[in-house]
Amino acid sequence: LKWCVVLIGLYVVCNPNNQQRLHWGGGGEGQTLLSKLSSMPFQYFCDPSKKEVLFPTLIVACLDNETNKAAIEEDLNPELLACFLREKMRAVESGGEG
């Protein structure tokens, strides 16, 4: 699962068309891929090693994409992603790896 999440992040980074493809499959009862990512098991939002995988993918899925931002906000608090980014920026500024 880890590498699938990483691959999705690489697929959508800086690519608006691919970001929009995260909405495919949502008709009827099906969840979109974006919805599945934003509602991953609880451990992906708590365990630091799992956050290192999921959060960057969610961030690049939303980068400059208001539709994806709104969709993700339905499932999770965007402040989680903002805190993750702030922590990474602080680590880089202090000479850590981030």
C-alpha positions as CSV (number, residue, x, y, z in Angstrom):
1,L,0.0,0.0,0.0
2,K,2.9,2.3,0.8
3,W,4.3,2.3,-2.7
4,C,0.8,2.7,-4.2
5,V,0.4,5.9,-2.2
6,V,3.8,7.1,-3.2
7,L,3.1,6.3,-6.9
8,I,-0.1,8.3,-6.8
9,G,1.7,11.3,-5.4
10,L,4.3,11.1,-8.2
11,Y,1.5,10.7,-10.7
12,V,-0.2,13.9,-9.7
13,V,2.7,16.2,-8.7
14,C,2.6,19.4,-10.8
15,N,0.1,17.8,-13.2
16,P,-3.4,19.3,-13.1
17,N,-4.9,16.8,-15.5
18,N,-3.7,13.9,-13.3
19,Q,-4.9,15.7,-10.2
20,Q,-8.4,15.8,-11.7
21,R,-8.2,12.0,-12.5
22,L,-8.3,11.4,-8.8
23,H,-12.1,12.2,-9.0
24,W,-12.8,9.3,-11.4
25,G,-14.9,6.5,-10.2
26,G,-17.1,8.4,-7.8
27,G,-20.4,7.8,-9.4
28,G,-23.0,5.9,-7.5
29,E,-21.8,4.2,-4.4
30,G,-18.1,4.2,-5.4
31,Q,-15.5,6.3,-3.7
32,T,-13.0,8.3,-5.8
33,L,-9.3,7.6,-5.4
34,L,-8.9,11.0,-3.7
35,S,-11.7,10.1,-1.2
36,K,-10.0,6.8,-0.4
37,L,-6.7,8.6,0.2
38,S,-8.2,11.1,2.5
39,S,-10.0,8.4,4.5
40,M,-7.1,6.0,4.9
41,P,-7.0,4.0,8.2
42,F,-6.4,6.0,11.3
43,Q,-2.8,4.8,11.6
44,Y,-1.9,6.8,8.5
45,F,-2.8,9.9,10.4
46,C,-1.0,9.0,13.6
47,D,2.1,6.9,12.9
48,P,4.9,9.2,11.8
49,S,6.3,6.7,9.2
50,K,2.9,6.4,7.6
51,K,2.3,10.1,7.7
52,E,5.6,10.5,5.7
53,V,3.9,8.5,3.0
54,L,0.3,9.7,2.9
55,F,0.6,13.4,3.7
56,P,3.0,14.4,0.9
57,T,0.6,12.7,-1.6
58,L,-2.4,14.5,-0.2
59,I,-0.5,17.8,-0.4
60,V,0.5,17.4,-4.0
61,A,-3.0,16.3,-4.9
62,C,-4.3,19.6,-3.5
63,L,-1.5,21.9,-4.7
64,D,-3.1,24.7,-6.8
65,N,-6.3,22.6,-7.1
66,E,-9.3,24.0,-5.3
67,T,-11.6,21.1,-6.3
68,N,-9.2,18.6,-4.6
69,K,-8.8,20.8,-1.6
70,A,-12.6,21.0,-1.1
71,A,-12.9,17.2,-1.6
72,I,-10.2,16.5,1.0
73,E,-11.8,18.9,3.5
74,E,-14.9,16.7,3.5
75,D,-12.9,13.8,5.0
76,L,-10.2,15.5,7.1
77,N,-9.1,18.7,8.7
78,P,-6.7,20.5,6.4
79,E,-4.8,21.8,9.5
80,L,-3.3,18.3,9.8
81,L,-1.5,18.8,6.4
82,A,-0.6,22.4,7.3
83,C,1.0,21.2,10.6
84,F,2.9,18.5,8.8
85,L,4.3,21.1,6.3
86,R,5.2,23.5,9.2
87,E,7.1,20.7,11.0
88,K,9.0,19.8,7.8
89,M,9.9,23.5,7.1
90,R,11.1,24.0,10.7
91,A,13.3,20.8,10.4
92,V,14.8,22.0,7.2
93,E,15.4,25.5,8.5
94,S,17.2,24.1,11.6
95,G,19.4,21.9,9.5
96,G,17.5,18.6,9.8
97,E,16.4,16.4,7.0
98,G,12.7,17.2,7.4
